[in-house]
């Protein structure tokens, strides 16, 4: 099975040496390329031998200009439109799938613990799509957490659009909005046919959402709303397709840098109980 996992990155950074990983410069439009030699572990794309740069999300059919609003989704779009493989996935330069134990990761290091080609192949023989392990919010639903930390009107508008264009998804949307967990990070590994179907659905909805929201007055953090709404919509699509026979397999996610959990938990609680919205990534 030919599997390609795109790594969303916006600056030089180490990447896994495993051959299935392809670093992709996000928001590359109008910017200098990131050189392969500045990304330890990266392989030089054949098409970029002259420039020595990693792949860019402004190559081919692309929406690179939307990166300030769509975040890593410009990479997903690039994979959908420009990458040929049996299965295509998206990960982040600081966040990867892994099947290794904590002890293994501790002794071998994070970059030696990412999902391998053999492991990805095995997962895709067990289920149709690989998704991150559930992220649980316990005292919040996906909707209430978004509303408390960001702006719930984004999800209200998404609901309206889904109701108008894809009413058969409304039952799944209602259930997902009320859940206290979700498959987050816009990370997944799809067989190409499922990627095609999901992206056609997702980007159609987001295109309509763009018409409803004026981003001109938003700061850079708030403007990334389309990438955040898509995390919720991914769960809606998955749930609807599961009702039609789609299967998913969860895989642990590892972070390549330490996470400040006290800060994240404090921000979560302040948003819920004191109405303090997020103004930067937690």
Helices and strands as residue ranges (DSSP letters): E 3-9, E 21-25, G 36-38, G 46-48, E 55-56, G 64-66, H 67-70, H 73-82, E 87-92, E 95-98, H 102-108, G 110-112, H 117-126, E 129-132, E 135-136, H 142-149, H 153-165, G 167-169, H 170-178, E 181-182, E 188-191, H 192-212, H 220-223, H 225-242, E 248-255, H 261-274
